[in-house]
Amino acid sequence: MSSLAEQPSLVLTQRLVDGTVEWIPIEVPQRVPAIAEAGFALIDRANYEAPETLVAHRRGDDLVVKVQETEVLILDGFFVTADVAFYPTTDIAGGAGPFSGSPVTSDSQVLAGSPAGEQVVWSAEPGEVDTPEVVDEESGGGRGASPLLR
């Protein structure tokens, strides 16, 4: 994806508790109220995947999502809404669907090594945060940590 101004193809998918899925075109920046028991995912319709440079951070009670360092989405009240989830990775074209993988929830912890003053809860940007190595207890070997620390 080049610049957001050139390709306004971002959409927010919203899955409600009754199974209804709505696609909401993103007008940068877009404010959307977090809904109890709903799932959200941000998708680039150019390739039907989540943007590769997505960073989600906490600002008060809201989840703020940046793409290419541009604030594109604010989920109002995300951290005080019951059972709401944001799915930062998706691959609809590959059949994984928009609501798969590890979601960001109100219980998600801030990533270790976050820049001072930012509560980054998820980052797909290389070098954005340092993720610690997780030790595999069975083999004793290490493996990279999930981007979302719980």
Summary of the structure (lengths in Angstrom):
residues: 150
radius of gyration: 15.4
end to end distance: 29.9
largest distance: 48.6
contacts: 442
relative contact order: 0.17
helix: 2%
strand: 39%
